[in-house]
Amino acid sequence: MSETYQRISRWQATGIAALLLVAVGFLYASPVVVAAAAIPVAFTAYESLSTVSASAELQAEREISATGARPGEHVEVKVSLTNTGSAAIPDLRVIDDVPDELAVVSGSPRLGATLRSGDTESLTYEVVAKRGSYEFADPVVRGRSFAASEHSTVSVATTGDSTLEGLRAIDAPPVDNTAILRAGTQTTDQGGPGVEFYRTREYQPGDPLNRLNWRQYAKTGELSTVEFREEHATRTALIVDARQPTRVTPQPGHPTATELSAYVSARLYSALTNADVETIVTAIGLPDDVDVRLGPHGLPWSTEESATTAEAVLDAVDQVATRGPTRTTAGLSTPPAGDELSGSKPAVANGLLARLPPRATVVIATPLVDNWPLKLAGALRPHGYPVTIVSPDVTTHGEALEAPVGLHRDLRQQTLSQAGFTVVDWQLDTPLDTTLESALAHIIQ
């Protein structure tokens, strides 16, 4: 502990009382009163003799269970303190300096204990990871004497881990190839070159000789051409919902829905490209001052023809994920879902339709905290785009205050499903890879 201590005169009144009793006892020659003075004298002596030993020394070590955690993941932090000195610390109080931006969701960063020489005590708690880097300062330790009349407060230099690294969207780890990640092609209802038989038709001049039905010609003398089911390269467009309404959190200190949408989009992009699926990425709701080129209607596009990369688009979403006023989901309005699948904001919908490739599967990453994504899905449907909605759940169904918000989100999912769209619900306590498998199984065939 520190060599500088602060002394608190908790028993000053007892000393005054002892002097008064002694004076009164001698004044009235009362041995009983003089003897009674022994009680406050004992308390005063106890205070004087109770100190924090200068020979008490502490060592601290911090362990962070995951230094590269996804947004929303619970990360365990453990701080161990060992008394390496020769004297005991009768009353030890410890507070770990948790970064203000991180929320503690279980356990406590505080500890109270008696620490004898050579003993070790630990405190353990969990925080919610967010994107970016967060530095933990040294824990603050206060040692007090038995009488609590003297204390020493110090910051103990800590060994071990001091930084929690939360993954940004562009830092998302690659998804391992699984059984669902097969060749990036899909069959169609059109005839042409391929491997699966589709039909035979009348021969037309110029048809390749290797597709003539020679068996039928040998039987009937008529020429016909074999057509196979035509295959096209699978194309997928990822649309990240980065609008201001998505910058909400379940509780203070948790990642915003925008961060989670960007993160799940990065994982989807990795899985799709690993499966040789041509994938483009765009985002809705980015302001003009982000570090990415915005095309018409304020939409960035990562395509083979543009210089913008998917990583740049997702990084731009990360940049604005916590910008502006962020709210908890308890503060959201909860309009009824209703029939919201007719129409959308024309500018954004038209901008998407102008750039989306034909026959592409559209995946929208959105928390579904309002009805706008329903309108967007409805605007894409008449043009034949299959739409999948991947939605991180930032509502808290167990709390009465937020129950209406979760209920209306459930109604939006139900409305989309009944309209024929695929909805993948990502509960944050579910492993993301499980959710990705659900999202990709019908896309990659």
Protein Blocks (a to p, Z undefined) as FASTA:
>chain_A
ZZbdcdddfklmmmmmmmmmmmmmmmnopaklmmmmmmmmmmmmmmmmpccdfkbccddd
dddfblcdcehiacddddddddfbfbdcfbacddddddfkbccfehjfbdcddddehiac
dddddddddedjddddddddddddfkopaccddddddehjfbdcdddfklpccddddfkl
ccfddddfbdcddjbdfbdcdddehiafklccfklmmmnopacddddddddddddddddd
fbfklmccfbghiacfklmmmmmmmmmmmmmmmnopacddddehiafkbccdddehhiac
ddfkbmbdfklmmmmmmmmmmgcjdddfklpccddfbjmkgccdfklmmmmmmmmcghia
cddddehlafklmmmmmmmmmnopacddddddfbdfkbmklmmmmmmmmmmmmmmmmnop
acddddfkbcfklmmmmmmmmmmZZ
